[in-house]
């Protein structure tokens, strides 16, 4: 299940975005991972990538349809 969550509400895509694993991000998106799936606190993969300075991943996510206006639970956007 590409959209499953761990005990902390993180998906594989979110973890890959956080850690800068560009090839894994691409693989997950190409194979159906939800590009806008929120974690337990409303963090999207795009917000996580942006917060961690993963510029190449941010660009890839936006080019593949990530919602740039989606807010987390604190009202923050990428």
mmCIF file of the N, C-alpha and C atoms, coordinates in Angstrom:
data_MODEL
# 
_entry.id   MODEL 
# 
loop_
_atom_site.group_PDB 
_atom_site.id 
_atom_site.type_symbol 
_atom_site.label_atom_id 
_atom_site.label_alt_id 
_atom_site.label_comp_id 
_atom_site.label_asym_id 
_atom_site.label_entity_id 
_atom_site.label_seq_id 
_atom_site.pdbx_PDB_ins_code 
_atom_site.Cartn_x 
_atom_site.Cartn_y 
_atom_site.Cartn_z 
_atom_site.occupancy 
_atom_site.B_iso_or_equiv 
_atom_site.pdbx_formal_charge 
_atom_site.auth_seq_id 
_atom_site.auth_comp_id 
_atom_site.auth_asym_id 
_atom_site.auth_atom_id 
_atom_site.pdbx_PDB_model_num 
ATOM 1   N N  . UNK A 1 1  ? 0.846  -1.178 0.000   1.00 0.00 ? 1  UNK A N  1 
ATOM 2   C CA . UNK A 1 1  ? 0.000  0.000  0.000   1.00 0.00 ? 1  UNK A CA 1 
ATOM 3   C C  . UNK A 1 1  ? 0.894  1.245  0.000   1.00 0.00 ? 1  UNK A C  1 
ATOM 4   N N  . UNK A 1 2  ? 0.961  1.929  -1.100  1.00 0.00 ? 2  UNK A N  1 
ATOM 5   C CA . UNK A 1 2  ? 1.824  3.102  -1.221  1.00 0.00 ? 2  UNK A CA 1 
ATOM 6   C C  . UNK A 1 2  ? 1.356  4.285  -0.387  1.00 0.00 ? 2  UNK A C  1 
ATOM 7   N N  . UNK A 1 3  ? 0.105  4.281  0.041   1.00 0.00 ? 3  UNK A N  1 
ATOM 8   C CA . UNK A 1 3  ? -0.427 5.394  0.812   1.00 0.00 ? 3  UNK A CA 1 
ATOM 9   C C  . UNK A 1 3  ? -0.614 5.061  2.285   1.00 0.00 ? 3  UNK A C  1 
ATOM 10  N N  . UNK A 1 4  ? -0.117 3.909  2.712   1.00 0.00 ? 4  UNK A N  1 
ATOM 11  C CA . UNK A 1 4  ? -0.212 3.534  4.116   1.00 0.00 ? 4  UNK A CA 1 
ATOM 12  C C  . UNK A 1 4  ? 0.645  4.453  4.982   1.00 0.00 ? 4  UNK A C  1 
ATOM 13  N N  . UNK A 1 5  ? 0.307  4.502  6.265   1.00 0.00 ? 5  UNK A N  1 
ATOM 14  C CA . UNK A 1 5  ? 1.020  5.375  7.194   1.00 0.00 ? 5  UNK A CA 1 
ATOM 15  C C  . UNK A 1 5  ? 1.695  4.566  8.291   1.00 0.00 ? 5  UNK A C  1 
ATOM 16  N N  . UNK A 1 6  ? 2.799  5.095  8.814   1.00 0.00 ? 6  UNK A N  1 
ATOM 17  C CA . UNK A 1 6  ? 3.440  4.468  9.958   1.00 0.00 ? 6  UNK A CA 1 
ATOM 18  C C  . UNK A 1 6  ? 2.771  4.953  11.250  1.00 0.00 ? 6  UNK A C  1 
ATOM 19  N N  . UNK A 1 7  ? 3.302  4.596  12.383  1.00 0.00 ? 7  UNK A N  1 
ATOM 20  C CA . UNK A 1 7  ? 2.705  4.961  13.672  1.00 0.00 ? 7  UNK A CA 1 
ATOM 21  C C  . UNK A 1 7  ? 2.664  6.469  13.898  1.00 0.00 ? 7  UNK A C  1 
ATOM 22  N N  . UNK A 1 8  ? 3.472  7.208  13.161  1.00 0.00 ? 8  UNK A N  1 
ATOM 23  C CA . UNK A 1 8  ? 3.515  8.661  13.298  1.00 0.00 ? 8  UNK A CA 1 
ATOM 24  C C  . UNK A 1 8  ? 2.697  9.371  12.227  1.00 0.00 ? 8  UNK A C  1 
ATOM 25  N N  . UNK A 1 9  ? 1.956  8.608  11.438  1.00 0.00 ? 9  UNK A N  1 
ATOM 26  C CA . UNK A 1 9  ? 1.113  9.181  10.400  1.00 0.00 ? 9  UNK A CA 1 
ATOM 27  C C  . UNK A 1 9  ? 1.866  9.601  9.157   1.00 0.00 ? 9  UNK A C  1 
ATOM 28  N N  . UNK A 1 10 ? 3.089  9.119  8.989   1.00 0.00 ? 10 UNK A N  1 
ATOM 29  C CA . UNK A 1 10 ? 3.884  9.464  7.817   1.00 0.00 ? 10 UNK A CA 1 
ATOM 30  C C  . UNK A 1 10 ? 3.725  8.398  6.739   1.00 0.00 ? 10 UNK A C  1 
ATOM 31  N N  . UNK A 1 11 ? 3.656  8.847  5.496   1.00 0.00 ? 11 UNK A N  1 
ATOM 32  C CA . UNK A 1 11 ? 3.618  7.918  4.368   1.00 0.00 ? 11 UNK A CA 1 
ATOM 33  C C  . UNK A 1 11 ? 5.036  7.714  3.839   1.00 0.00 ? 11 UNK A C  1 
ATOM 34  N N  . UNK A 1 12 ? 5.183  6.724  2.979   1.00 0.00 ? 12 UNK A N  1 
ATOM 35  C CA . UNK A 1 12 ? 6.475  6.512  2.328   1.00 0.00 ? 12 UNK A CA 1 
ATOM 36  C C  . UNK A 1 12 ? 6.901  7.765  1.561   1.00 0.00 ? 12 UNK A C  1 
ATOM 37  N N  . UNK A 1 13 ? 5.930  8.399  0.901   1.00 0.00 ? 13 UNK A N  1 
ATOM 38  C CA . UNK A 1 13 ? 6.241  9.591  0.121   1.00 0.00 ? 13 UNK A CA 1 
ATOM 39  C C  . UNK A 1 13 ? 6.717  10.727 1.021   1.00 0.00 ? 13 UNK A C  1 
ATOM 40  N N  . UNK A 1 14 ? 6.056  10.928 2.132   1.00 0.00 ? 14 UNK A N  1 
ATOM 41  C CA . UNK A 1 14 ? 6.454  11.985 3.055   1.00 0.00 ? 14 UNK A CA 1 
ATOM 42  C C  . UNK A 1 14 ? 7.869  11.748 3.578   1.00 0.00 ? 14 UNK A C  1 
ATOM 43  N N  . UNK A 1 15 ? 8.165  10.514 3.937   1.00 0.00 ? 15 UNK A N  1 
ATOM 44  C CA . UNK A 1 15 ? 9.497  10.178 4.447   1.00 0.00 ? 15 UNK A CA 1 
ATOM 45  C C  . UNK A 1 15 ? 10.555 10.397 3.365   1.00 0.00 ? 15 UNK A C  1 
ATOM 46  N N  . UNK A 1 16 ? 10.247 9.995  2.141   1.00 0.00 ? 16 UNK A N  1 
ATOM 47  C CA . UNK A 1 16 ? 11.188 10.196 1.035   1.00 0.00 ? 16 UNK A CA 1 
ATOM 48  C C  . UNK A 1 16 ? 11.415 11.686 0.779   1.00 0.00 ? 16 UNK A C  1 
ATOM 49  N N  . UNK A 1 17 ? 10.359 12.482 0.861   1.00 0.00 ? 17 UNK A N  1 
ATOM 50  C CA . UNK A 1 17 ? 10.480 13.927 0.665   1.00 0.00 ? 17 UNK A CA 1 
ATOM 51  C C  . UNK A 1 17 ? 11.318 14.558 1.772   1.00 0.00 ? 17 UNK A C  1 
ATOM 52  N N  . UNK A 1 18 ? 11.082 14.151 2.983   1.00 0.00 ? 18 UNK A N  1 
ATOM 53  C CA . UNK A 1 18 ? 11.807 14.694 4.134   1.00 0.00 ? 18 UNK A CA 1 
ATOM 54  C C  . UNK A 1 18 ? 13.309 14.432 4.032   1.00 0.00 ? 18 UNK A C  1 
ATOM 55  N N  . UNK A 1 19 ? 13.658 13.254 3.556   1.00 0.00 ? 19 UNK A N  1 
ATOM 56  C CA . UNK A 1 19 ? 15.053 12.830 3.535   1.00 0.00 ? 19 UNK A CA 1 
ATOM 57  C C  . UNK A 1 19 ? 15.768 13.059 2.207   1.00 0.00 ? 19 UNK A C  1 
ATOM 58  N N  . UNK A 1 20 ? 15.047 13.593 1.223   1.00 0.00 ? 20 UNK A N  1 
ATOM 59  C CA . UNK A 1 20 ? 15.673 13.946 -0.045  1.00 0.00 ? 20 UNK A CA 1 
ATOM 60  C C  . UNK A 1 20 ? 15.916 12.792 -0.994  1.00 0.00 ? 20 UNK A C  1 
ATOM 61  N N  . UNK A 1 21 ? 15.123 11.741 -0.891  1.00 0.00 ? 21 UNK A N  1 
ATOM 62  C CA . UNK A 1 21 ? 15.282 10.570 -1.752  1.00 0.00 ? 21 UNK A CA 1 
ATOM 63  C C  . UNK A 1 21 ? 14.522 10.773 -3.062  1.00 0.00 ? 21 UNK A C  1 
ATOM 64  N N  . UNK A 1 22 ? 15.133 11.516 -3.969  1.00 0.00 ? 22 UNK A N  1 
ATOM 65  C CA . UNK A 1 22 ? 14.466 11.917 -5.209  1.00 0.00 ? 22 UNK A CA 1 
ATOM 66  C C  . UNK A 1 22 ? 13.998 10.732 -6.038  1.00 0.00 ? 22 UNK A C  1 
ATOM 67  N N  . UNK A 1 23 ? 14.820 9.730  -6.203  1.00 0.00 ? 23 UNK A N  1 
ATOM 68  C CA . UNK A 1 23 ? 14.433 8.570  -7.014  1.00 0.00 ? 23 UNK A CA 1 
ATOM 69  C C  . UNK A 1 23 ? 13.239 7.843  -6.417  1.00 0.00 ? 23 UNK A C  1 
ATOM 70  N N  . UNK A 1 24 ? 13.181 7.772  -5.107  1.00 0.00 ? 24 UNK A N  1 
ATOM 71  C CA . UNK A 1 24 ? 12.056 7.102  -4.453  1.00 0.00 ? 24 UNK A CA 1 
ATOM 72  C C  . UNK A 1 24 ? 10.793 7.934  -4.602  1.00 0.00 ? 24 UNK A C  1 
ATOM 73  N N  . UNK A 1 25 ? 10.913 9.254  -4.472  1.00 0.00 ? 25 UNK A N  1 
ATOM 74  C CA . UNK A 1 25 ? 9.761  10.138 -4.679  1.00 0.00 ? 25 UNK A CA 1 
ATOM 75  C C  . UNK A 1 25 ? 9.189  9.913  -6.074  1.00 0.00 ? 25 UNK A C  1 
ATOM 76  N N  . UNK A 1 26 ? 10.049 9.913  -7.079  1.00 0.00 ? 26 UNK A N  1 
ATOM 77  C CA . UNK A 1 26 ? 9.597  9.707  -8.457  1.00 0.00 ? 26 UNK A CA 1 
ATOM 78  C C  . UNK A 1 26 ? 8.931  8.346  -8.617  1.00 0.00 ? 26 UNK A C  1 
ATOM 79  N N  . UNK A 1 27 ? 9.538  7.314  -8.074  1.00 0.00 ? 27 UNK A N  1 
ATOM 80  C CA . UNK A 1 27 ? 8.973  5.965  -8.163  1.00 0.00 ? 27 UNK A CA 1 
ATOM 81  C C  . UNK A 1 27 ? 7.584  5.915  -7.527  1.00 0.00 ? 27 UNK A C  1 
ATOM 82  N N  . UNK A 1 28 ? 7.453  6.477  -6.343  1.00 0.00 ? 28 UNK A N  1 
ATOM 83  C CA . UNK A 1 28 ? 6.170  6.424  -5.642  1.00 0.00 ? 28 UNK A CA 1 
ATOM 84  C C  . UNK A 1 28 ? 5.081  7.165  -6.412  1.00 0.00 ? 28 UNK A C  1 
ATOM 85  N N  . UNK A 1 29 ? 5.391  8.356  -6.916  1.00 0.00 ? 29 UNK A N  1 
ATOM 86  C CA . UNK A 1 29 ? 4.405  9.130  -7.682  1.00 0.00 ? 29 UNK A CA 1 
ATOM 87  C C  . UNK A 1 29 ? 4.027  8.394  -8.962  1.00 0.00 ? 29 UNK A C  1 
ATOM 88  N N  . UNK A 1 30 ? 5.004  7.862  -9.659  1.00 0.00 ? 30 UNK A N  1 
ATOM 89  C CA . UNK A 1 30 ? 4.739  7.141  -10.909 1.00 0.00 ? 30 UNK A CA 1 
ATOM 90  C C  . UNK A 1 30 ? 3.908  5.882  -10.686 1.00 0.00 ? 30 UNK A C  1 
ATOM 91  N N  . UNK A 1 31 ? 3.921  5.373  -9.468  1.00 0.00 ? 31 UNK A N  1 
ATOM 92  C CA . UNK A 1 31 ? 3.199  4.139  -9.170  1.00 0.00 ? 31 UNK A CA 1 
ATOM 93  C C  . UNK A 1 31 ? 1.958  4.352  -8.318  1.00 0.00 ? 31 UNK A C  1 
ATOM 94  N N  . UNK A 1 32 ? 1.478  5.595  -8.253  1.00 0.00 ? 32 UNK A N  1 
ATOM 95  C CA . UNK A 1 32 ? 0.171  5.853  -7.679  1.00 0.00 ? 32 UNK A CA 1 
ATOM 96  C C  . UNK A 1 32 ? 0.099  6.393  -6.273  1.00 0.00 ? 32 UNK A C  1 
ATOM 97  N N  . UNK A 1 33 ? 1.216  6.793  -5.683  1.00 0.00 ? 33 UNK A N  1 
ATOM 98  C CA . UNK A 1 33 ? 1.147  7.402  -4.351  1.00 0.00 ? 33 UNK A CA 1 
ATOM 99  C C  . UNK A 1 33 ? 0.372  8.716  -4.448  1.00 0.00 ? 33 UNK A C  1 
ATOM 100 N N  . UNK A 1 34 ? -0.393 9.017  -3.411  1.00 0.00 ? 34 UNK A N  1 
ATOM 101 C CA . UNK A 1 34 ? -1.199 10.239 -3.367  1.00 0.00 ? 34 UNK A CA 1 
ATOM 102 C C  . UNK A 1 34 ? -0.286 11.431 -3.108  1.00 0.00 ? 34 UNK A C  1 
ATOM 103 N N  . UNK A 1 35 ? -0.124 12.277 -4.087  1.00 0.00 ? 35 UNK A N  1 
ATOM 104 C CA . UNK A 1 35 ? 0.807  13.400 -4.009  1.00 0.00 ? 35 UNK A CA 1 
ATOM 105 C C  . UNK A 1 35 ? 0.372  14.452 -2.996  1.00 0.00 ? 35 UNK A C  1 
ATOM 106 N N  . UNK A 1 36 ? -0.899 14.471 -2.616  1.00 0.00 ? 36 UNK A N  1 
ATOM 107 C CA . UNK A 1 36 ? -1.415 15.465 -1.672  1.00 0.00 ? 36 UNK A CA 1 
ATOM 108 C C  . UNK A 1 36 ? -1.881 14.864 -0.350  1.00 0.00 ? 36 UNK A C  1 
ATOM 109 N N  . UNK A 1 37 ? -1.553 13.610 -0.085  1.00 0.00 ? 37 UNK A N  1 
ATOM 110 C CA . UNK A 1 37 ? -2.010 12.966 1.150   1.00 0.00 ? 37 UNK A CA 1 
ATOM 111 C C  . UNK A 1 37 ? -1.412 13.664 2.365   1.00 0.00 ? 37 UNK A C  1 
ATOM 112 N N  . UNK A 1 38 ? -2.268 13.973 3.323   1.00 0.00 ? 38 UNK A N  1 
ATOM 113 C CA . UNK A 1 38 ? -1.840 14.648 4.543   1.00 0.00 ? 38 UNK A CA 1 
ATOM 114 C C  . UNK A 1 38 ? -1.442 13.639 5.608   1.00 0.00 ? 38 UNK A C  1 
ATOM 115 N N  . UNK A 1 39 ? -0.449 14.016 6.412   1.00 0.00 ? 39 UNK A N  1 
ATOM 116 C CA . UNK A 1 39 ? -0.087 13.212 7.573   1.00 0.00 ? 39 UNK A CA 1 
ATOM 117 C C  . UNK A 1 39 ? -1.016 13.597 8.723   1.00 0.00 ? 39 UNK A C  1 
ATOM 118 N N  . UNK A 1 40 ? -0.772 13.048 9.899   1.00 0.00 ? 40 UNK A N  1 
ATOM 119 C CA . UNK A 1 40 ? -1.644 13.287 11.052  1.00 0.00 ? 40 UNK A CA 1 
ATOM 120 C C  . UNK A 1 40 ? -1.777 14.766 11.397  1.00 0.00 ? 40 UNK A C  1 
ATOM 121 N N  . UNK A 1 41 ? -0.782 15.570 11.105  1.00 0.00 ? 41 UNK A N  1 
ATOM 122 C CA . UNK A 1 41 ? -0.845 16.997 11.429  1.00 0.00 ? 41 UNK A CA 1 
ATOM 123 C C  . UNK A 1 41 ? -1.086 17.877 10.201  1.00 0.00 ? 41 UNK A C  1 
ATOM 124 N N  . UNK A 1 42 ? -1.533 17.246 9.138   1.00 0.00 ? 42 UNK A N  1 
ATOM 125 C CA . UNK A 1 42 ? -1.885 17.990 7.938   1.00 0.00 ? 42 UNK A CA 1 
ATOM 126 C C  . UNK A 1 42 ? -0.723 18.309 7.019   1.00 0.00 ? 42 UNK A C  1 
ATOM 127 N N  . UNK A 1 43 ? 0.444  17.760 7.305   1.00 0.00 ? 43 UNK A N  1 
ATOM 128 C CA . UNK A 1 43 ? 1.596  17.996 6.446   1.00 0.00 ? 43 UNK A CA 1 
ATOM 129 C C  . UNK A 1 43 ? 1.444  17.210 5.146   1.00 0.00 ? 43 UNK A C  1 
ATOM 130 N N  . UNK A 1 44 ? 1.651  17.870 4.036   1.00 0.00 ? 44 UNK A N  1 
ATOM 131 C CA . UNK A 1 44 ? 1.651  17.198 2.739   1.00 0.00 ? 44 UNK A CA 1 
ATOM 132 C C  . UNK A 1 44 ? 3.100  16.930 2.334   1.00 0.00 ? 44 UNK A C  1 
ATOM 133 N N  . UNK A 1 45 ? 3.306  16.055 1.372   1.00 0.00 ? 45 UNK A N  1 
ATOM 134 C CA . UNK A 1 45 ? 4.670  15.843 0.890   1.00 0.00 ? 45 UNK A CA 1 
ATOM 135 C C  . UNK A 1 45 ? 5.339  17.148 0.436   1.00 0.00 ? 45 UNK A C  1 
ATOM 136 N N  . UNK A 1 46 ? 4.576  18.031 -0.202  1.00 0.00 ? 46 UNK A N  1 
ATOM 137 C CA . UNK A 1 46 ? 5.138  19.297 -0.663  1.00 0.00 ? 46 UNK A CA 1 
ATOM 138 C C  . UNK A 1 46 ? 5.576  20.177 0.508   1.00 0.00 ? 46 UNK A C  1 
ATOM 139 N N  . UNK A 1 47 ? 4.769  20.259 1.539   1.00 0.00 ? 47 UNK A N  1 
ATOM 140 C CA . UNK A 1 47 ? 5.127  21.054 2.714   1.00 0.00 ? 47 UNK A CA 1 
ATOM 141 C C  . UNK A 1 47 ? 6.389  20.491 3.360   1.00 0.00 ? 47 UNK A C  1 
ATOM 142 N N  . UNK A 1 48 ? 6.452  19.172 3.481   1.00 0.00 ? 48 UNK A N  1 
ATOM 143 C CA . UNK A 1 48 ? 7.613  18.524 4.098   1.00 0.00 ? 48 UNK A CA 1 
ATOM 144 C C  . UNK A 1 48 ? 8.876  18.765 3.267   1.00 0.00 ? 48 UNK A C  1 
ATOM 145 N N  . UNK A 1 49 ? 8.775  18.591 1.958   1.00 0.00 ? 49 UNK A N  1 
ATOM 146 C CA . UNK A 1 49 ? 9.937  18.814 1.089   1.00 0.00 ? 49 UNK A CA 1 
ATOM 147 C C  . UNK A 1 49 ? 10.402 20.264 1.172   1.00 0.00 ? 49 UNK A C  1 
ATOM 148 N N  . UNK A 1 50 ? 9.461  21.184 1.166   1.00 0.00 ? 50 UNK A N  1 
ATOM 149 C CA . UNK A 1 50 ? 9.789  22.601 1.239   1.00 0.00 ? 50 UNK A CA 1 
ATOM 150 C C  . UNK A 1 50 ? 10.446 22.947 2.572   1.00 0.00 ? 50 UNK A C  1 
ATOM 151 N N  . UNK A 1 51 ? 9.891  22.453 3.657   1.00 0.00 ? 51 UNK A N  1 
ATOM 152 C CA . UNK A 1 51 ? 10.419 22.739 4.992   1.00 0.00 ? 51 UNK A CA 1 
ATOM 153 C C  . UNK A 1 51 ? 11.829 22.195 5.186   1.00 0.00 ? 51 UNK A C  1 
ATOM 154 N N  . UNK A 1 52 ? 12.170 21.164 4.429   1.00 0.00 ? 52 UNK A N  1 
ATOM 155 C CA . UNK A 1 52 ? 13.484 20.540 4.558   1.00 0.00 ? 52 UNK A CA 1 
ATOM 156 C C  . UNK A 1 52 ? 14.459 20.950 3.453   1.00 0.00 ? 52 UNK A C  1 
ATOM 157 N N  . UNK A 1 53 ? 14.077 21.960 2.680   1.00 0.00 ? 53 UNK A N  1 
ATOM 158 C CA . UNK A 1 53 ? 14.976 22.503 1.667   1.00 0.00 ? 53 UNK A CA 1 
ATOM 159 C C  . UNK A 1 53 ? 15.260 21.583 0.490   1.00 0.00 ? 53 UNK A C  1 
ATOM 160 N N  . UNK A 1 54 ? 14.312 20.712 0.179   1.00 0.00 ? 54 UNK A N  1 
ATOM 161 C CA . UNK A 1 54 ? 14.499 19.744 -0.914  1.00 0.00 ? 54 UNK A CA 1 
ATOM 162 C C  . UNK A 1 54 ? 13.982 20.343 -2.219  1.00 0.00 ? 54 UNK A C  1 
ATOM 163 N N  . UNK A 1 55 ? 14.732 21.290 -2.772  1.00 0.00 ? 55 UNK A N  1 
ATOM 164 C CA . UNK A 1 55 ? 14.283 22.065 -3.930  1.00 0.00 ? 55 UNK A CA 1 
ATOM 165 C C  . UNK A 1 55 ? 13.932 21.207 -5.137  1.00 0.00 ? 55 UNK A C  1 
ATOM 166 N N  . UNK A 1 56 ? 14.739 20.212 -5.448  1.00 0.00 ? 56 UNK A N  1 
ATOM 167 C CA . UNK A 1 56 ? 14.450 19.359 -6.608  1.00 0.00 ? 56 UNK A CA 1 
ATOM 168 C C  . UNK A 1 56 ? 13.156 18.584 -6.416  1.00 0.00 ? 56 UNK A C  1 
ATOM 169 N N  . UNK A 1 57 ? 12.914 18.141 -5.205  1.00 0.00 ? 57 UNK A N  1 
ATOM 170 C CA . UNK A 1 57 ? 11.681 17.401 -4.924  1.00 0.00 ? 57 UNK A CA 1 
ATOM 171 C C  . UNK A 1 57 ? 10.488 18.341 -4.976  1.00 0.00 ? 57 UNK A C  1 
ATOM 172 N N  . UNK A 1 58 ? 10.627 19.546 -4.433  1.00 0.00 ? 58 UNK A N  1 
ATOM 173 C CA . UNK A 1 58 ? 9.547  20.533 -4.507  1.00 0.00 ? 58 UNK A CA 1 
ATOM 174 C C  . UNK A 1 58 ? 9.173  20.766 -5.967  1.00 0.00 ? 58 UNK A C  1 
ATOM 175 N N  . UNK A 1 59 ? 10.166 20.996 -6.801  1.00 0.00 ? 59 UNK A N  1 
ATOM 176 C CA . UNK A 1 59 ? 9.913  21.231 -8.231  1.00 0.00 ? 59 UNK A CA 1 
ATOM 177 C C  . UNK A 1 59 ? 9.200  20.039 -8.855  1.00 0.00 ? 59 UNK A C  1 
ATOM 178 N N  . UNK A 1 60 ? 9.667  18.841 -8.576  1.00 0.00 ? 60 UNK A N  1 
ATOM 179 C CA . UNK A 1 60 ? 9.060  17.629 -9.129  1.00 0.00 ? 60 UNK A CA 1 
ATOM 180 C C  . UNK A 1 60 ? 7.601  17.499 -8.681  1.00 0.00 ? 60 UNK A C  1 
ATOM 181 N N  . UNK A 1 61 ? 7.349  17.707 -7.398  1.00 0.00 ? 61 UNK A N  1 
ATOM 182 C CA . UNK A 1 61 ? 5.983  17.576 -6.883  1.00 0.00 ? 61 UNK A CA 1 
ATOM 183 C C  . UNK A 1 61 ? 5.044  18.587 -7.534  1.00 0.00 ? 61 UNK A C  1 
ATOM 184 N N  . UNK A 1 62 ? 5.484  19.823 -7.653  1.00 0.00 ? 62 UNK A N  1 
ATOM 185 C CA . UNK A 1 62 ? 4.654  20.863 -8.274  1.00 0.00 ? 62 UNK A CA 1 
ATOM 186 C C  . UNK A 1 62 ? 4.386  20.518 -9.737  1.00 0.00 ? 62 UNK A C  1 
ATOM 187 N N  . UNK A 1 63 ? 5.415  20.070 -10.445 1.00 0.00 ? 63 UNK A N  1 
ATOM 188 C CA . UNK A 1 63 ? 5.250  19.701 -11.855 1.00 0.00 ? 63 UNK A CA 1 
ATOM 189 C C  . UNK A 1 63 ? 4.303  18.519 -12.035 1.00 0.00 ? 63 UNK A C  1 
ATOM 190 N N  . UNK A 1 64 ? 4.114  17.726 -10.991 1.00 0.00 ? 64 UNK A N  1 
ATOM 191 C CA . UNK A 1 64 ? 3.260  16.548 -11.082 1.00 0.00 ? 64 UNK A CA 1 
ATOM 192 C C  . UNK A 1 64 ? 1.937  16.709 -10.332 1.00 0.00 ? 64 UNK A C  1 
ATOM 193 N N  . UNK A 1 65 ? 1.569  17.955 -10.047 1.00 0.00 ? 65 UNK A N  1 
ATOM 194 C CA . UNK A 1 65 ? 0.229  18.227 -9.558  1.00 0.00 ? 65 UNK A CA 1 
ATOM 195 C C  . UNK A 1 65 ? 0.041  18.431 -8.078  1.00 0.00 ? 65 UNK A C  1 
ATOM 196 N N  . UNK A 1 66 ? 1.115  18.601 -7.321  1.00 0.00 ? 66 UNK A N  1 
ATOM 197 C CA . UNK A 1 66 ? 0.950  18.871 -5.895  1.00 0.00 ? 66 UNK A CA 1 
ATOM 198 C C  . UNK A 1 66 ? 0.222  20.200 -5.711  1.00 0.00 ? 66 UNK A C  1 
ATOM 199 N N  . UNK A 1 67 ? -0.663 20.245 -4.741  1.00 0.00 ? 67 UNK A N  1 
ATOM 200 C CA . UNK A 1 67 ? -1.458 21.436 -4.460  1.00 0.00 ? 67 UNK A CA 1 
ATOM 201 C C  . UNK A 1 67 ? -0.607 22.437 -3.684  1.00 0.00 ? 67 UNK A C  1 
ATOM 202 N N  . UNK A 1 68 ? -0.231 23.533 -4.326  1.00 0.00 ? 68 UNK A N  1 
ATOM 203 C CA . UNK A 1 68 ? 0.638  24.520 -3.684  1.00 0.00 ? 68 UNK A CA 1 
ATOM 204 C C  . UNK A 1 68 ? -0.112 25.387 -2.672  1.00 0.00 ? 68 UNK A C  1 
ATOM 205 N N  . UNK A 1 69 ? -1.427 25.308 -2.650  1.00 0.00 ? 69 UNK A N  1 
ATOM 206 C CA . UNK A 1 69 ? -2.228 26.113 -1.734  1.00 0.00 ? 69 UNK A CA 1 
ATOM 207 C C  . UNK A 1 69 ? -2.761 25.326 -0.546  1.00 0.00 ? 69 UNK A C  1 
ATOM 208 N N  . UNK A 1 70 ? -2.476 24.047 -0.489  1.00 0.00 ? 70 UNK A N  1 
ATOM 209 C CA . UNK A 1 70 ? -2.990 23.202 0.585   1.00 0.00 ? 70 UNK A CA 1 
ATOM 210 C C  . UNK A 1 70 ? -2.288 23.560 1.891   1.00 0.00 ? 70 UNK A C  1 
ATOM 211 N N  . UNK A 1 71 ? -3.068 23.834 2.925   1.00 0.00 ? 71 UNK A N  1 
ATOM 212 C CA . UNK A 1 71 ? -2.530 24.235 4.222   1.00 0.00 ? 71 UNK A CA 1 
ATOM 213 C C  . UNK A 1 71 ? -2.431 23.050 5.169   1.00 0.00 ? 71 UNK A C  1 
ATOM 214 N N  . UNK A 1 72 ? -1.454 23.117 6.086   1.00 0.00 ? 72 UNK A N  1 
ATOM 215 C CA . UNK A 1 72 ? -1.421 22.132 7.161   1.00 0.00 ? 72 UNK A CA 1 
ATOM 216 C C  . UNK A 1 72 ? -2.368 22.600 8.270   1.00 0.00 ? 72 UNK A C  1 
ATOM 217 N N  . UNK A 1 73 ? -2.398 21.909 9.375   1.00 0.00 ? 73 UNK A N  1 
ATOM 218 C CA . UNK A 1 73 ? -3.357 22.256 10.438  1.00 0.00 ? 73 UNK A CA 1 
ATOM 219 C C  . UNK A 1 73 ? -3.061 23.585 11.117  1.00 0.00 ? 73 UNK A C  1 
ATOM 220 N N  . UNK A 1 74 ? -1.863 24.115 10.908  1.00 0.00 ? 74 UNK A N  1 
ATOM 221 C CA . UNK A 1 74 ? -1.503 25.419 11.461  1.00 0.00 ? 74 UNK A CA 1 
ATOM 222 C C  . UNK A 1 74 ? -1.736 26.544 10.462  1.00 0.00 ? 74 UNK A C  1 
ATOM 223 N N  . UNK A 1 75 ? -2.318 26.206 9.310   1.00 0.00 ? 75 UNK A N  1 
ATOM 224 C CA . UNK A 1 75 ? -2.591 27.196 8.281   1.00 0.00 ? 75 UNK A CA 1 
ATOM 225 C C  . UNK A 1 75 ? -1.389 27.551 7.433   1.00 0.00 ? 75 UNK A C  1 
ATOM 226 N N  . UNK A 1 76 ? -0.325 26.760 7.530   1.00 0.00 ? 76 UNK A N  1 
ATOM 227 C CA . UNK A 1 76 ? 0.887  27.025 6.763   1.00 0.00 ? 76 UNK A CA 1 
ATOM 228 C C  . UNK A 1 76 ? 0.817  26.345 5.403   1.00 0.00 ? 76 UNK A C  1 
ATOM 229 N N  . UNK A 1 77 ? 1.380  27.005 4.415   1.00 0.00 ? 77 UNK A N  1 
ATOM 230 C CA . UNK A 1 77 ? 1.497  26.446 3.069   1.00 0.00 ? 77 UNK A CA 1 
ATOM 231 C C  . UNK A 1 77 ? 2.980  26.324 2.732   1.00 0.00 ? 77 UNK A C  1 
ATOM 232 N N  . UNK A 1 78 ? 3.276  25.613 1.646   1.00 0.00 ? 78 UNK A N  1 
ATOM 233 C CA . UNK A 1 78 ? 4.689  25.501 1.264   1.00 0.00 ? 78 UNK A CA 1 
ATOM 234 C C  . UNK A 1 78 ? 5.272  26.862 0.990   1.00 0.00 ? 78 UNK A C  1 
# 
